[in-house]
Amino acid sequence: MLQQTQVKTVIPYFEKFIKKYENFNSLSKASENKILKLWEGLGYYRRARNLLATSKIIVKKYNSKLPRRIDEIKTLPGIGDYTSNVLAALIYNTPTLALDGNVKRVISRILNKEINKINFKHFKNINKKNLFNTNRNADFVEAMMEFGALVCNAKIPKCEMCPFKKNCRFYNSKKKIKQIKKEIINKNLNIFCYLSKKGEIALTKKNSLGFLNEFNLPKVETNKCNTNFKNWKLLSKYKNFISNKKLNINLYYQFSENIPSNYSWYSIKNNNEFMPSFTKKIFKQVSVLF
Ligand code: SF4
C-alpha cells in the first residue's frame, strides 16, 4: 500500500483491510473484486492484485508462512529488492538493509559516492565492516530509514549531531558529491475520447502507456506534436503528474456511434469504478459536454 503513497493516506485503508483479512488464509480466499473495492481510492490497483496472488502462493506453497530466504521472497508477485529485504528484516530479524531513497542517500554520503551508484554491492562491503553488530536487525533497518529522513536528510544534513561524522567521507571531504535531482520526464499525450449522446465514453485496455496499461483508457497517442486531427475537437490542454512523469495532455473528443472493436462504452457518471485519478480527470472534463 505504501508504494508511491503517503503513510497518512494509507493508514485508514490498512486498518480496514487488516480487519477484514487478518492473515494469508483469509486473504487467499477473497475475490479480486472484494479486494479492489477495499483498495478503491488508493490507486495503483496492481498492488492489490499482486497481494492477492502472493497470498495464494504463500498458502499453497509455503504453508501459509512467508518464506525466510530473501531470494525466495523476491519471487513473489510485485516484490523486488527493497520489499524482500525489508520483510526479511522486520519479520525474521535478518541482518540486511532496505535500500529506499533515504538509506541510499546515507550510504552515498558515508562513502561519498554518487547515489545512483549505490547498490547492494556497497552494502555488502559495509556489512563486512560490522555494520550489523547488533541482534536487533529489524530495528536497525527501520532506524536507517528514519536516520536518512530525520538526520542525514536530503536538503540540510544535521552533520554536527551525527554519530557517523568521524567516519563520514562526505562530512570530511573537501570534494563532496552532489545530490542528484530526480529526473522529470516530459511526455506529450494526445487523448481522444469517443463519446455517445447517452453520456458514455469509449475505453480500451489497448494502450501502450506502460505506467497505466492495466486500466481502461480512451484512445491515447504519445509524443505527437500535431494538434490538428480531422473529426476531433480540442476540449482542453492540461498537465498531469504521475510519479516522475510530467504529462502534457491535449484532450480531444468526437461524438460517434461507431467505435473500434476493442473499445467498450462506459457511463460518464460511473466514475467510481477502480480507475486511476488519470481517468477520473478525463471523465470530469468530458462531463461538461453533456
Ligand atoms: S555526517 Fe552528515 S552527511 Fe555524514 S552521515 Fe552524518 S548527517 Fe549524513
Residues whose N, C-alpha, C, O or C-beta is under 5 A from the ligand:
A	BS01	SF4	V106 R109 V151 C152 P157 K158 C159 C162 F164 K165 C168 F170 Y171
